[in-house]
Amino acid sequence: MKARVNEGCISCGACVATCPEVFRFDENDLAVAYADVTDETEAQAKEARDGCPVDVIDLEA
């Protein structure tokens, strides 16, 4: 599964805190997905998506 952080990230860090195995901050302090979502990280990635206050995270099969 692929994760993507769309435009509109507000750098709150919720996704990074919830699922650091998939999300991190880039050089502009915006969240990015740097790794694929695995079976082991799927629940955390979905929690990060659902907890995003600006709804900018997409998860694609």
C-alpha distance matrix in Angstrom:
0.0 3.8 6.7 10.1 13.6 16.0 19.8 21.7 20.5 23.7 23.0 23.4 21.2 19.8 16.2 17.4 19.6 17.2 14.2 15.7 13.3 10.8 13.5 16.9 19.8 20.7 24.4 25.0 23.9 21.1 17.7 14.9 11.4 12.2 9.6 6.0 5.1 6.7 8.8 11.4 10.0 8.2 11.7 12.7 10.0 10.9 14.5 14.2 13.2 15.9 18.4 18.2 21.8 21.3 18.1 16.4 12.8 10.2 6.8 5.6 4.5
3.8 0.0 3.8 6.7 10.3 12.7 16.4 18.6 17.5 20.8 20.2 21.1 19.0 18.2 14.5 15.6 18.4 16.5 13.6 14.6 12.7 9.4 11.3 14.5 17.0 17.5 21.1 21.6 20.8 17.8 14.6 11.6 8.3 9.6 7.9 5.2 5.8 8.9 11.7 13.5 11.3 10.0 13.3 13.3 9.9 11.4 14.6 13.4 12.2 15.4 17.5 16.6 20.0 19.1 16.1 13.8 10.4 8.2 5.7 5.1 6.4
6.7 3.8 0.0 3.8 6.9 9.8 13.4 15.2 13.9 17.1 16.5 17.3 15.5 14.7 11.1 12.5 15.4 13.7 11.2 12.4 11.4 7.8 8.6 11.8 14.1 15.0 18.6 18.8 17.7 14.5 11.3 8.7 5.8 8.4 7.9 6.6 6.7 10.4 13.1 14.1 11.1 9.9 12.5 11.6 7.9 9.5 12.3 10.4 9.1 12.7 14.3 13.0 16.4 15.5 12.8 10.4 7.0 5.7 4.5 6.4 8.9
10.1 6.7 3.8 0.0 3.8 6.2 9.8 12.0 11.0 14.6 14.5 15.9 14.7 14.5 11.3 12.8 16.1 15.1 13.1 13.8 13.6 9.8 9.1 11.6 12.8 13.2 16.6 16.2 15.5 12.1 9.4 6.9 5.6 8.8 9.8 9.6 10.3 14.1 16.8 17.7 14.4 13.4 15.5 14.3 10.5 11.8 14.1 11.5 9.7 13.3 14.5 12.3 15.2 13.6 11.3 8.1 5.7 5.2 6.5 8.2 11.5
13.6 10.3 6.9 3.8 0.0 3.8 6.8 8.5 7.2 10.8 11.0 12.6 12.0 12.2 9.7 11.3 14.6 14.2 13.0 13.6 14.4 10.8 8.8 10.4 10.8 11.4 14.6 13.6 12.7 9.0 6.7 5.6 6.4 10.0 11.9 12.5 13.0 16.8 19.4 19.8 16.2 15.4 16.8 14.9 11.5 12.7 14.0 10.8 9.2 12.6 13.0 10.1 12.4 10.6 9.1 5.6 4.6 6.5 9.0 11.5 14.9
16.0 12.7 9.8 6.2 3.8 0.0 3.8 6.3 6.9 10.7 12.0 14.0 14.3 14.6 12.7 14.6 17.7 17.5 16.6 17.3 18.2 14.6 12.5 13.7 13.3 13.3 16.0 14.2 13.9 10.2 9.2 8.6 9.9 13.2 15.3 15.7 16.3 20.1 22.6 23.2 19.7 18.6 19.8 18.2 14.8 15.3 16.6 13.6 11.4 14.2 14.7 11.4 12.8 10.0 8.8 5.0 6.2 7.6 10.9 12.8 16.5
19.8 16.4 13.4 9.8 6.8 3.8 0.0 3.8 5.7 9.1 11.1 13.6 14.7 15.6 14.5 16.1 19.2 19.5 19.0 19.4 20.7 17.3 14.7 15.0 13.7 13.2 15.2 12.7 12.9 9.4 9.9 10.2 12.5 15.6 18.2 19.0 19.8 23.6 26.2 26.6 22.9 22.0 23.1 21.2 17.9 18.4 19.3 16.1 14.1 16.6 16.5 12.8 13.2 10.0 10.1 6.9 9.3 11.2 14.6 16.5 20.2
21.7 18.6 15.2 12.0 8.5 6.3 3.8 0.0 3.8 6.2 9.1 11.1 13.1 13.9 13.7 15.5 18.1 18.6 18.9 19.5 21.4 18.3 15.4 15.5 13.9 14.2 16.0 13.0 12.5 9.3 10.1 11.6 14.2 17.5 20.0 21.0 21.3 25.0 27.3 27.4 23.6 22.7 23.2 21.0 18.2 18.4 18.6 15.4 13.6 15.5 14.7 11.0 10.5 7.2 8.6 6.5 9.8 12.5 16.1 18.5 22.2
20.5 17.5 13.9 11.0 7.2 6.9 5.7 3.8 0.0 3.8 5.7 7.8 9.4 10.6 10.4 11.9 14.5 15.3 15.7 16.0 18.3 15.5 12.2 12.1 10.5 11.5 13.6 10.9 9.5 6.3 6.7 9.1 11.9 15.1 17.7 19.1 19.3 22.9 25.2 24.9 21.0 20.6 21.0 18.4 15.8 16.6 16.4 12.9 12.0 14.1 12.8 9.0 9.2 7.0 8.6 6.4 8.8 12.1 15.3 18.2 21.8
23.7 20.8 17.1 14.6 10.8 10.7 9.1 6.2 3.8 0.0 3.8 5.5 8.4 10.0 11.2 12.3 14.2 15.6 16.8 16.9 19.7 17.6 14.0 13.2 11.2 12.6 14.1 11.1 9.1 7.1 8.4 11.7 14.7 17.6 20.3 21.9 21.9 25.4 27.5 26.7 22.9 22.8 22.6 19.8 17.8 18.5 17.5 14.1 13.8 15.3 13.1 9.7 8.8 7.6 10.4 9.4 11.8 15.4 18.5 21.6 25.1
23.0 20.2 16.5 14.5 11.0 12.0 11.1 9.1 5.7 3.8 0.0 3.8 5.5 8.3 9.4 9.5 11.4 13.6 14.5 14.0 17.1 15.4 11.6 10.2 8.0 10.0 11.6 9.2 6.2 5.1 6.3 10.0 13.1 15.5 18.3 20.4 20.5 23.8 26.1 24.9 21.1 21.6 21.5 18.3 16.7 18.1 16.9 13.3 14.0 15.8 13.3 10.4 10.4 10.2 12.4 11.2 12.5 16.1 18.6 21.8 25.1
23.4 21.1 17.3 15.9 12.6 14.0 13.6 11.1 7.8 5.5 3.8 0.0 3.8 5.7 8.2 8.8 9.5 11.5 13.4 13.6 16.9 15.7 12.2 11.4 10.1 12.9 14.8 12.8 9.4 8.6 8.5 12.2 14.6 17.1 19.4 21.2 20.7 23.7 25.5 24.0 20.4 20.8 20.0 16.8 15.7 16.8 14.9 11.6 12.9 14.0 10.9 8.7 8.4 9.6 11.9 11.8 12.8 16.6 18.8 22.4 25.5
21.2 19.0 15.5 14.7 12.0 14.3 14.7 13.1 9.4 8.4 5.5 3.8 0.0 3.8 5.6 5.1 6.0 8.5 10.0 9.8 13.3 12.5 9.1 8.3 8.0 11.4 13.8 12.8 9.2 8.5 7.1 10.4 12.3 14.4 16.4 18.5 17.9 20.7 22.5 20.8 17.2 18.1 17.6 14.0 13.3 15.0 13.2 9.8 11.8 13.5 10.6 9.0 10.2 11.6 13.0 12.4 12.3 15.9 17.5 21.0 23.7
19.8 18.2 14.7 14.5 12.2 14.6 15.6 13.9 10.6 10.0 8.3 5.7 3.8 0.0 3.8 5.5 5.2 6.1 8.5 9.8 13.0 12.2 9.6 10.2 10.9 14.4 17.2 16.2 12.7 11.4 9.2 11.9 12.8 15.4 16.7 18.0 16.6 19.3 20.6 18.9 15.4 15.8 14.7 11.3 11.0 12.1 9.8 6.8 9.2 10.2 7.1 6.5 8.3 10.6 11.4 11.7 11.1 14.6 15.8 19.5 22.2
16.2 14.5 11.1 11.3 9.7 12.7 14.5 13.7 10.4 11.2 9.4 8.2 5.6 3.8 0.0 3.8 5.4 5.0 5.8 7.4 10.0 8.6 6.3 8.0 9.7 13.0 16.3 15.8 12.7 10.8 7.6 9.2 9.4 12.1 13.0 14.2 12.9 15.7 17.3 16.0 12.2 12.7 12.2 8.9 7.7 9.6 8.2 4.6 7.1 9.3 7.5 6.7 9.8 11.2 10.8 10.4 8.7 11.8 12.6 16.2 18.7
17.4 15.6 12.5 12.8 11.3 14.6 16.1 15.5 11.9 12.3 9.5 8.8 5.1 5.5 3.8 0.0 3.8 5.5 5.4 4.8 8.2 7.8 5.0 5.3 7.4 11.0 14.2 14.4 11.1 10.1 7.2 8.8 9.2 10.8 12.1 14.1 13.5 16.0 18.0 16.1 12.6 14.0 14.0 10.3 9.7 12.4 11.1 7.9 10.7 13.0 11.1 10.3 13.0 14.3 14.3 13.2 11.7 14.5 15.0 18.3 20.5
19.6 18.4 15.4 16.1 14.6 17.7 19.2 18.1 14.5 14.2 11.4 9.5 6.0 5.2 5.4 3.8 0.0 3.8 5.8 6.0 9.6 10.3 8.4 8.7 10.6 14.3 17.1 17.3 13.7 13.2 10.7 12.6 12.8 14.2 14.9 16.7 15.4 17.3 18.7 16.3 13.1 14.7 13.8 10.0 10.7 13.0 10.7 8.4 11.9 13.3 10.8 11.1 13.4 15.6 15.9 15.6 14.1 17.0 17.3 20.7 22.7
17.2 16.5 13.7 15.1 14.2 17.5 19.5 18.6 15.3 15.6 13.6 11.5 8.5 6.1 5.0 5.5 3.8 0.0 3.8 6.4 9.0 9.4 8.6 10.4 12.9 16.5 19.7 19.8 16.4 15.2 12.1 13.3 12.6 14.3 14.3 15.2 13.2 14.9 15.7 13.5 10.3 11.5 10.1 6.4 7.6 9.6 7.2 5.6 9.4 10.6 8.8 10.0 13.0 15.3 14.7 14.9 12.8 15.1 14.9 18.4 20.1
14.2 13.6 11.2 13.1 13.0 16.6 19.0 18.9 15.7 16.8 14.5 13.4 10.0 8.5 5.8 5.4 5.8 3.8 0.0 3.8 5.4 5.8 6.1 8.6 11.9 15.1 18.5 19.1 16.2 14.8 11.3 11.4 9.9 11.2 10.6 11.6 9.8 11.6 13.0 10.8 7.4 9.2 9.1 5.4 5.8 9.1 8.2 6.5 9.7 11.9 11.0 11.7 15.1 16.7 15.5 14.9 12.2 13.9 13.1 16.2 17.6
15.7 14.6 12.4 13.8 13.6 17.3 19.4 19.5 16.0 16.9 14.0 13.6 9.8 9.8 7.4 4.8 6.0 6.4 3.8 0.0 3.8 5.3 5.1 6.2 9.6 12.7 15.9 17.1 14.3 13.6 10.4 10.4 9.3 9.5 9.6 11.7 11.1 12.8 14.8 12.5 9.5 12.0 12.5 9.0 9.1 12.6 11.9 9.7 12.7 15.2 14.0 14.0 17.1 18.4 17.7 16.5 14.0 15.9 15.3 18.1 19.6
13.3 12.7 11.4 13.6 14.4 18.2 20.7 21.4 18.3 19.7 17.1 16.9 13.3 13.0 10.0 8.2 9.6 9.0 5.4 3.8 0.0 3.8 6.2 8.1 11.9 14.2 17.6 19.2 16.9 15.9 12.5 11.4 9.1 8.4 7.1 8.9 8.4 9.6 11.9 9.8 7.2 10.2 11.7 9.0 8.8 12.6 12.9 11.3 13.7 16.5 16.1 16.2 19.7 20.7 19.4 17.9 14.9 15.9 14.5 16.7 17.5
10.8 9.4 7.8 9.8 10.8 14.6 17.3 18.3 15.5 17.6 15.4 15.7 12.5 12.2 8.6 7.8 10.3 9.4 5.8 5.3 3.8 0.0 3.8 7.0 10.6 12.5 16.2 17.4 15.4 13.7 10.1 8.3 5.5 5.8 4.9 6.5 6.5 9.1 12.0 10.9 7.7 9.4 11.4 9.0 7.2 10.9 11.9 9.7 11.3 14.6 14.7 14.2 17.7 18.1 16.5 14.6 11.5 12.4 11.2 13.4 14.8
13.5 11.3 8.6 9.1 8.8 12.5 14.7 15.4 12.2 14.0 11.6 12.2 9.1 9.6 6.3 5.0 8.4 8.6 6.1 5.1 6.2 3.8 0.0 3.8 7.1 9.5 13.2 14.0 11.8 10.0 6.4 5.6 4.5 6.0 7.3 9.6 9.8 12.7 15.5 14.3 10.8 12.2 13.5 10.5 8.5 11.8 12.1 9.0 10.6 14.0 13.3 12.1 15.3 15.5 14.6 12.6 10.2 12.1 12.1 14.8 16.9
16.9 14.5 11.8 11.6 10.4 13.7 15.0 15.5 12.1 13.2 10.2 11.4 8.3 10.2 8.0 5.3 8.7 10.4 8.6 6.2 8.1 7.0 3.8 0.0 3.8 6.6 10.0 11.1 8.8 8.1 5.5 5.6 6.6 6.9 9.4 12.5 13.3 16.0 18.9 17.4 14.1 15.8 17.0 13.6 12.1 15.3 15.2 11.8 13.6 16.7 15.4 13.8 16.4 16.6 16.5 14.3 12.7 15.0 15.5 18.2 20.4
19.8 17.0 14.1 12.8 10.8 13.3 13.7 13.9 10.5 11.2 8.0 10.1 8.0 10.9 9.7 7.4 10.6 12.9 11.9 9.6 11.9 10.6 7.1 3.8 0.0 3.8 6.8 7.5 5.1 5.2 4.4 6.0 8.7 9.3 12.5 15.6 16.6 19.6 22.5 21.1 17.8 19.3 20.2 16.9 15.2 18.0 17.7 14.0 15.4 18.4 16.7 14.5 16.3 16.1 16.7 14.3 13.7 16.4 17.7 20.3 22.9
20.7 17.5 15.0 13.2 11.4 13.3 13.2 14.2 11.5 12.6 10.0 12.9 11.4 14.4 13.0 11.0 14.3 16.5 15.1 12.7 14.2 12.5 9.5 6.6 3.8 0.0 3.8 5.4 5.2 5.5 6.2 6.4 9.4 9.4 13.1 16.3 18.1 21.1 24.4 23.4 20.1 21.5 22.9 19.8 17.7 20.6 20.7 17.0 17.9 21.1 19.7 17.1 18.8 17.9 18.5 15.5 15.2 17.5 18.9 21.0 23.7
24.4 21.1 18.6 16.6 14.6 16.0 15.2 16.0 13.6 14.1 11.6 14.8 13.8 17.2 16.3 14.2 17.1 19.7 18.5 15.9 17.6 16.2 13.2 10.0 6.8 3.8 0.0 3.8 5.5 7.5 9.5 10.1 13.2 12.8 16.5 19.8 21.8 24.8 28.1 26.9 23.8 25.3 26.7 23.5 21.5 24.3 24.2 20.5 21.4 24.5 22.9 20.1 21.3 20.3 21.3 18.4 18.6 20.9 22.6 24.6 27.3
25.0 21.6 18.8 16.2 13.6 14.2 12.7 13.0 10.9 11.1 9.2 12.8 12.8 16.2 15.8 14.4 17.3 19.8 19.1 17.1 19.2 17.4 14.0 11.1 7.5 5.4 3.8 0.0 3.8 5.5 8.7 10.2 13.8 14.5 18.2 21.1 22.8 26.1 29.2 28.2 24.8 25.9 27.0 23.8 21.6 24.0 23.7 19.9 20.4 23.2 21.5 18.4 19.1 17.8 19.2 16.5 17.4 20.0 22.2 24.4 27.5
23.9 20.8 17.7 15.5 12.7 13.9 12.9 12.5 9.5 9.1 6.2 9.4 9.2 12.7 12.7 11.1 13.7 16.4 16.2 14.3 16.9 15.4 11.8 8.8 5.1 5.2 5.5 3.8 0.0 3.8 6.6 9.2 12.7 13.7 17.2 20.1 21.2 24.4 27.3 26.0 22.5 23.6 24.3 21.0 19.2 21.5 20.9 17.1 18.0 20.6 18.5 15.7 16.4 15.8 17.4 15.1 15.8 18.9 20.9 23.6 26.6
21.1 17.8 14.5 12.1 9.0 10.2 9.4 9.3 6.3 7.1 5.1 8.6 8.5 11.4 10.8 10.1 13.2 15.2 14.8 13.6 15.9 13.7 10.0 8.1 5.2 5.5 7.5 5.5 3.8 0.0 3.8 6.5 10.2 12.0 15.4 17.8 18.8 22.3 25.1 24.2 20.6 21.3 22.1 19.0 16.7 18.8 18.5 14.7 15.0 17.8 16.1 13.0 14.0 12.9 14.1 11.5 12.2 15.2 17.5 20.1 23.3
17.7 14.6 11.3 9.4 6.7 9.2 9.9 10.1 6.7 8.4 6.3 8.5 7.1 9.2 7.6 7.2 10.7 12.1 11.3 10.4 12.5 10.1 6.4 5.5 4.4 6.2 9.5 8.7 6.6 3.8 0.0 3.8 7.0 9.3 12.3 14.5 15.2 18.6 21.4 20.5 16.8 17.5 18.4 15.3 13.0 15.2 15.2 11.4 11.9 15.0 13.7 10.9 12.8 12.2 12.5 9.9 9.6 12.5 14.4 17.2 20.2
14.9 11.6 8.7 6.9 5.6 8.6 10.2 11.6 9.1 11.7 10.0 12.2 10.4 11.9 9.2 8.8 12.6 13.3 11.4 10.4 11.4 8.3 5.6 5.6 6.0 6.4 10.1 10.2 9.2 6.5 3.8 0.0 3.8 6.1 9.2 11.4 12.8 16.3 19.4 19.0 15.5 16.1 17.7 15.1 12.3 14.8 15.6 12.1 12.2 15.8 15.3 12.8 15.3 14.2 13.6 10.5 9.3 11.2 12.5 14.7 17.5
11.4 8.3 5.8 5.6 6.4 9.9 12.5 14.2 11.9 14.7 13.1 14.6 12.3 12.8 9.4 9.2 12.8 12.6 9.9 9.3 9.1 5.5 4.5 6.6 8.7 9.4 13.2 13.8 12.7 10.2 7.0 3.8 0.0 3.8 5.9 7.7 9.1 12.6 15.8 15.7 12.4 12.9 15.1 12.9 9.9 12.7 14.2 11.2 11.3 15.1 15.2 13.4 16.5 15.8 14.3 11.5 9.0 9.9 10.1 12.1 14.4
12.2 9.6 8.4 8.8 10.0 13.2 15.6 17.5 15.1 17.6 15.5 17.1 14.4 15.4 12.1 10.8 14.2 14.3 11.2 9.5 8.4 5.8 6.0 6.9 9.3 9.4 12.8 14.5 13.7 12.0 9.3 6.1 3.8 0.0 3.8 7.1 9.5 12.4 16.0 15.6 12.8 14.2 16.7 14.6 12.1 15.4 16.8 14.1 14.7 18.4 18.5 16.9 20.0 19.5 18.1 15.2 12.8 13.3 12.9 14.2 15.9
9.6 7.9 7.9 9.8 11.9 15.3 18.2 20.0 17.7 20.3 18.3 19.4 16.4 16.7 13.0 12.1 14.9 14.3 10.6 9.6 7.1 4.9 7.3 9.4 12.5 13.1 16.5 18.2 17.2 15.4 12.3 9.2 5.9 3.8 0.0 3.8 6.5 8.8 12.5 12.4 10.1 11.6 14.6 13.0 10.8 14.1 16.0 14.0 14.7 18.3 18.8 17.9 21.4 21.1 19.3 16.7 13.6 13.5 11.9 12.9 13.7
6.0 5.2 6.6 9.6 12.5 15.7 19.0 21.0 19.1 21.9 20.4 21.2 18.5 18.0 14.2 14.1 16.7 15.2 11.6 11.7 8.9 6.5 9.6 12.5 15.6 16.3 19.8 21.1 20.1 17.8 14.5 11.4 7.7 7.1 3.8 0.0 3.8 6.2 9.9 10.8 8.9 9.4 12.9 12.3 9.9 12.6 15.2 13.9 14.1 17.4 18.7 18.2 21.8 21.5 19.0 16.8 13.3 12.2 9.8 10.1 10.3
5.1 5.8 6.7 10.3 13.0 16.3 19.8 21.3 19.3 21.9 20.5 20.7 17.9 16.6 12.9 13.5 15.4 13.2 9.8 11.1 8.4 6.5 9.8 13.3 16.6 18.1 21.8 22.8 21.2 18.8 15.2 12.8 9.1 9.5 6.5 3.8 0.0 3.8 6.9 7.9 5.7 5.7 9.2 9.1 7.0 9.5 12.2 11.6 12.0 14.9 16.5 16.6 20.3 20.5 17.8 16.3 12.5 11.4 8.4 9.4 9.3
6.7 8.9 10.4 14.1 16.8 20.1 23.6 25.0 22.9 25.4 23.8 23.7 20.7 19.3 15.7 16.0 17.3 14.9 11.6 12.8 9.6 9.1 12.7 16.0 19.6 21.1 24.8 26.1 24.4 22.3 18.6 16.3 12.6 12.4 8.8 6.2 3.8 0.0 3.8 5.2 5.2 5.8 9.3 10.0 9.2 11.4 13.9 14.1 14.8 17.3 18.9 19.6 23.4 23.8 21.1 19.9 16.1 14.8 11.5 11.9 10.7
8.8 11.7 13.1 16.8 19.4 22.6 26.2 27.3 25.2 27.5 26.1 25.5 22.5 20.6 17.3 18.0 18.7 15.7 13.0 14.8 11.9 12.0 15.5 18.9 22.5 24.4 28.1 29.2 27.3 25.1 21.4 19.4 15.8 16.0 12.5 9.9 6.9 3.8 0.0 3.8 5.6 5.3 8.0 10.0 10.1 11.4 13.7 15.0 15.7 17.4 19.3 20.6 24.4 25.2 22.4 21.7 17.9 16.5 13.0 13.4 11.7
11.4 13.5 14.1 17.7 19.8 23.2 26.6 27.4 24.9 26.7 24.9 24.0 20.8 18.9 16.0 16.1 16.3 13.5 10.8 12.5 9.8 10.9 14.3 17.4 21.1 23.4 26.9 28.2 26.0 24.2 20.5 19.0 15.7 15.6 12.4 10.8 7.9 5.2 3.8 0.0 3.8 5.9 7.5 8.4 9.7 11.6 12.9 14.1 15.7 17.4 18.5 20.1 23.8 25.1 22.7 22.1 18.4 17.8 14.7 15.9 14.8
10.0 11.3 11.1 14.4 16.2 19.7 22.9 23.6 21.0 22.9 21.1 20.4 17.2 15.4 12.2 12.6 13.1 10.3 7.4 9.5 7.2 7.7 10.8 14.1 17.8 20.1 23.8 24.8 22.5 20.6 16.8 15.5 12.4 12.8 10.1 8.9 5.7 5.2 5.6 3.8 0.0 3.8 5.7 5.4 6.1 8.6 9.9 10.5 12.2 14.2 15.2 16.4 20.2 21.4 19.1 18.4 14.8 14.6 12.0 13.8 13.6
8.2 10.0 9.9 13.4 15.4 18.6 22.0 22.7 20.6 22.8 21.6 20.8 18.1 15.8 12.7 14.0 14.7 11.5 9.2 12.0 10.2 9.4 12.2 15.8 19.3 21.5 25.3 25.9 23.6 21.3 17.5 16.1 12.9 14.2 11.6 9.4 5.7 5.8 5.3 5.9 3.8 0.0 3.8 5.5 5.1 6.1 8.5 9.8 10.5 12.2 14.0 15.4 19.1 20.1 17.3 16.9 13.2 12.4 9.4 11.2 10.9
11.7 13.3 12.5 15.5 16.8 19.8 23.1 23.2 21.0 22.6 21.5 20.0 17.6 14.7 12.2 14.0 13.8 10.1 9.1 12.5 11.7 11.4 13.5 17.0 20.2 22.9 26.7 27.0 24.3 22.1 18.4 17.7 15.1 16.7 14.6 12.9 9.2 9.3 8.0 7.5 5.7 3.8 0.0 3.8 5.5 5.2 6.2 8.7 9.9 10.5 12.1 14.3 17.8 19.4 16.9 17.3 14.0 13.8 11.4 13.7 13.8
12.7 13.3 11.6 14.3 14.9 18.2 21.2 21.0 18.4 19.8 18.3 16.8 14.0 11.3 8.9 10.3 10.0 6.4 5.4 9.0 9.0 9.0 10.5 13.6 16.9 19.8 23.5 23.8 21.0 19.0 15.3 15.1 12.9 14.6 13.0 12.3 9.1 10.0 10.0 8.4 5.4 5.5 3.8 0.0 3.8 5.4 5.0 6.1 8.6 9.8 10.3 12.2 15.7 17.5 15.6 15.8 12.6 13.4 11.7 14.6 15.4
10.0 9.9 7.9 10.5 11.5 14.8 17.9 18.2 15.8 17.8 16.7 15.7 13.3 11.0 7.7 9.7 10.7 7.6 5.8 9.1 8.8 7.2 8.5 12.1 15.2 17.7 21.5 21.6 19.2 16.7 13.0 12.3 9.9 12.1 10.8 9.9 7.0 9.2 10.1 9.7 6.1 5.1 5.5 3.8 0.0 3.8 5.4 5.0 6.2 8.6 9.7 10.6 14.4 15.4 13.1 12.7 9.2 9.7 8.1 11.2 12.6
10.9 11.4 9.5 11.8 12.7 15.3 18.4 18.4 16.6 18.5 18.1 16.8 15.0 12.1 9.6 12.4 13.0 9.6 9.1 12.6 12.6 10.9 11.8 15.3 18.0 20.6 24.3 24.0 21.5 18.8 15.2 14.8 12.7 15.4 14.1 12.6 9.5 11.4 11.4 11.6 8.6 6.1 5.2 5.4 3.8 0.0 3.8 5.4 5.0 6.0 8.4 9.9 13.5 14.6 11.8 12.3 9.2 9.2 7.7 10.9 12.2
14.5 14.6 12.3 14.1 14.0 16.6 19.3 18.6 16.4 17.5 16.9 14.9 13.2 9.8 8.2 11.1 10.7 7.2 8.2 11.9 12.9 11.9 12.1 15.2 17.7 20.7 24.2 23.7 20.9 18.5 15.2 15.6 14.2 16.8 16.0 15.2 12.2 13.9 13.7 12.9 9.9 8.5 6.2 5.0 5.4 3.8 0.0 3.8 5.4 5.1 5.9 8.5 11.8 13.8 11.8 13.0 10.5 11.7 11.1 14.5 16.0
14.2 13.4 10.4 11.5 10.8 13.6 16.1 15.4 12.9 14.1 13.3 11.6 9.8 6.8 4.6 7.9 8.4 5.6 6.5 9.7 11.3 9.7 9.0 11.8 14.0 17.0 20.5 19.9 17.1 14.7 11.4 12.1 11.2 14.1 14.0 13.9 11.6 14.1 15.0 14.1 10.5 9.8 8.7 6.1 5.0 5.4 3.8 0.0 3.8 5.5 5.1 6.1 9.8 11.4 9.9 10.4 8.0 10.1 10.3 14.0 16.2
13.2 12.2 9.1 9.7 9.2 11.4 14.1 13.6 12.0 13.8 14.0 12.9 11.8 9.2 7.1 10.7 11.9 9.4 9.7 12.7 13.7 11.3 10.6 13.6 15.4 17.9 21.4 20.4 18.0 15.0 11.9 12.2 11.3 14.7 14.7 14.1 12.0 14.8 15.7 15.7 12.2 10.5 9.9 8.6 6.2 5.0 5.4 3.8 0.0 3.8 5.5 5.4 9.0 9.7 7.1 7.7 5.2 7.0 7.8 11.6 14.2
15.9 15.4 12.7 13.3 12.6 14.2 16.6 15.5 14.1 15.3 15.8 14.0 13.5 10.2 9.3 13.0 13.3 10.6 11.9 15.2 16.5 14.6 14.0 16.7 18.4 21.1 24.5 23.2 20.6 17.8 15.0 15.8 15.1 18.4 18.3 17.4 14.9 17.3 17.4 17.4 14.2 12.2 10.5 9.8 8.6 6.0 5.1 5.5 3.8 0.0 3.8 5.7 8.3 9.9 7.6 9.8 8.4 9.8 10.6 14.1 16.4
18.4 17.5 14.3 14.5 13.0 14.7 16.5 14.7 12.8 13.1 13.3 10.9 10.6 7.1 7.5 11.1 10.8 8.8 11.0 14.0 16.1 14.7 13.3 15.4 16.7 19.7 22.9 21.5 18.5 16.1 13.7 15.3 15.2 18.5 18.8 18.7 16.5 18.9 19.3 18.5 15.2 14.0 12.1 10.3 9.7 8.4 5.9 5.1 5.5 3.8 0.0 3.8 6.1 8.8 8.0 10.2 9.5 12.1 13.2 17.0 19.5
18.2 16.6 13.0 12.3 10.1 11.4 12.8 11.0 9.0 9.7 10.4 8.7 9.0 6.5 6.7 10.3 11.1 10.0 11.7 14.0 16.2 14.2 12.1 13.8 14.5 17.1 20.1 18.4 15.7 13.0 10.9 12.8 13.4 16.9 17.9 18.2 16.6 19.6 20.6 20.1 16.4 15.4 14.3 12.2 10.6 9.9 8.5 6.1 5.4 5.7 3.8 0.0 3.8 5.5 5.2 6.9 7.1 10.4 12.5 16.2 19.2
21.8 20.0 16.4 15.2 12.4 12.8 13.2 10.5 9.2 8.8 10.4 8.4 10.2 8.3 9.8 13.0 13.4 13.0 15.1 17.1 19.7 17.7 15.3 16.4 16.3 18.8 21.3 19.1 16.4 14.0 12.8 15.3 16.5 20.0 21.4 21.8 20.3 23.4 24.4 23.8 20.2 19.1 17.8 15.7 14.4 13.5 11.8 9.8 9.0 8.3 6.1 3.8 0.0 3.8 5.8 8.3 10.0 13.2 15.8 19.3 22.5
21.3 19.1 15.5 13.6 10.6 10.0 10.0 7.2 7.0 7.6 10.2 9.6 11.6 10.6 11.2 14.3 15.6 15.3 16.7 18.4 20.7 18.1 15.5 16.6 16.1 17.9 20.3 17.8 15.8 12.9 12.2 14.2 15.8 19.5 21.1 21.5 20.5 23.8 25.2 25.1 21.4 20.1 19.4 17.5 15.4 14.6 13.8 11.4 9.7 9.9 8.8 5.5 3.8 0.0 3.8 5.7 8.6 11.7 14.9 18.1 21.6
18.1 16.1 12.8 11.3 9.1 8.8 10.1 8.6 8.6 10.4 12.4 11.9 13.0 11.4 10.8 14.3 15.9 14.7 15.5 17.7 19.4 16.5 14.6 16.5 16.7 18.5 21.3 19.2 17.4 14.1 12.5 13.6 14.3 18.1 19.3 19.0 17.8 21.1 22.4 22.7 19.1 17.3 16.9 15.6 13.1 11.8 11.8 9.9 7.1 7.6 8.0 5.2 5.8 3.8 0.0 3.8 5.9 8.4 11.5 14.6 18.0
16.4 13.8 10.4 8.1 5.6 5.0 6.9 6.5 6.4 9.4 11.2 11.8 12.4 11.7 10.4 13.2 15.6 14.9 14.9 16.5 17.9 14.6 12.6 14.3 14.3 15.5 18.4 16.5 15.1 11.5 9.9 10.5 11.5 15.2 16.7 16.8 16.3 19.9 21.7 22.1 18.4 16.9 17.3 15.8 12.7 12.3 13.0 10.4 7.7 9.8 10.2 6.9 8.3 5.7 3.8 0.0 3.8 6.6 10.2 13.0 16.7
12.8 10.4 7.0 5.7 4.6 6.2 9.3 9.8 8.8 11.8 12.5 12.8 12.3 11.1 8.7 11.7 14.1 12.8 12.2 14.0 14.9 11.5 10.2 12.7 13.7 15.2 18.6 17.4 15.8 12.2 9.6 9.3 9.0 12.8 13.6 13.3 12.5 16.1 17.9 18.4 14.8 13.2 14.0 12.6 9.2 9.2 10.5 8.0 5.2 8.4 9.5 7.1 10.0 8.6 5.9 3.8 0.0 3.8 6.7 10.0 13.5
10.2 8.2 5.7 5.2 6.5 7.6 11.2 12.5 12.1 15.4 16.1 16.6 15.9 14.6 11.8 14.5 17.0 15.1 13.9 15.9 15.9 12.4 12.1 15.0 16.4 17.5 20.9 20.0 18.9 15.2 12.5 11.2 9.9 13.3 13.5 12.2 11.4 14.8 16.5 17.8 14.6 12.4 13.8 13.4 9.7 9.2 11.7 10.1 7.0 9.8 12.1 10.4 13.2 11.7 8.4 6.6 3.8 0.0 3.8 6.4 10.1
6.8 5.7 4.5 6.5 9.0 10.9 14.6 16.1 15.3 18.5 18.6 18.8 17.5 15.8 12.6 15.0 17.3 14.9 13.1 15.3 14.5 11.2 12.1 15.5 17.7 18.9 22.6 22.2 20.9 17.5 14.4 12.5 10.1 12.9 11.9 9.8 8.4 11.5 13.0 14.7 12.0 9.4 11.4 11.7 8.1 7.7 11.1 10.3 7.8 10.6 13.2 12.5 15.8 14.9 11.5 10.2 6.7 3.8 0.0 3.8 6.8
5.6 5.1 6.4 8.2 11.5 12.8 16.5 18.5 18.2 21.6 21.8 22.4 21.0 19.5 16.2 18.3 20.7 18.4 16.2 18.1 16.7 13.4 14.8 18.2 20.3 21.0 24.6 24.4 23.6 20.1 17.2 14.7 12.1 14.2 12.9 10.1 9.4 11.9 13.4 15.9 13.8 11.2 13.7 14.6 11.2 10.9 14.5 14.0 11.6 14.1 17.0 16.2 19.3 18.1 14.6 13.0 10.0 6.4 3.8 0.0 3.8
4.5 6.4 8.9 11.5 14.9 16.5 20.2 22.2 21.8 25.1 25.1 25.5 23.7 22.2 18.7 20.5 22.7 20.1 17.6 19.6 17.5 14.8 16.9 20.4 22.9 23.7 27.3 27.5 26.6 23.3 20.2 17.5 14.4 15.9 13.7 10.3 9.3 10.7 11.7 14.8 13.6 10.9 13.8 15.4 12.6 12.2 16.0 16.2 14.2 16.4 19.5 19.2 22.5 21.6 18.0 16.7 13.5 10.1 6.8 3.8 0.0
